Amino acid sequence: MEYKILSFISEFDLVEAVNSDIKKGWLPQGGVSHARTHGISNYYMQAMIKE
C-alpha cells in the first residue's frame, strides 16, 4: 500500500489534485484537514492511499 498527503494553499487546487489522483487509482483516506499558520496562510490537506 502507498500513502501520501496532498497539501495546498488553495481549496480549489486540492480538489483538482484529489480528482486527478482518483483517476490514477488513488483513494482519499479520511476527510480534508485544514490548518492556519501564523494566522495568515491556510493549508488544505488530504491523505491518499493506493493499494
N, C-alpha and C positions, 0 to 999 in steps of 0.2 A: 504494500500500500504506500502511496505517495501522499504527502501532506504539504500544503503551502498556505501562506497568508497573503491575501491581496490587501494593499493599503493605498488609499488615495485621499487627496485633499477634497476632491470634488465627488459628491454623491453620484452625479451623472457618470463620471469616469469609472467608478466602482461598478455600477450597474452594467456598463458596456463591457468591462473586463470579465465580470461574472458570467454574463450571457455568452461571451466569446469562449470562455473556458468550458462551459456546459456543452457547447457544440463539439469540444475536443475530448469529451468523456469525463471531465471533472464534475464533482458534485459538491454543492455547498454543505458545510458541516456546521450546524447550529445557525444562529442568526447573525445579523450585522452588529458589529460593535462600533461605538463612537467614542472618540477621545478628543479633548481640547487641551492643547499645550499652551502654557503661559497665558491662557485666557484669550488667545488670538487665533491660532490655527486649529481648524477642525480636521480630524482624520476619521475616515470611514474604513472599516476593516471587515474582511470576510475570510474565514478559514475554508479551504477547499481540499477535497480528498479525491484520489483516483486509485482504483483497485487494479 
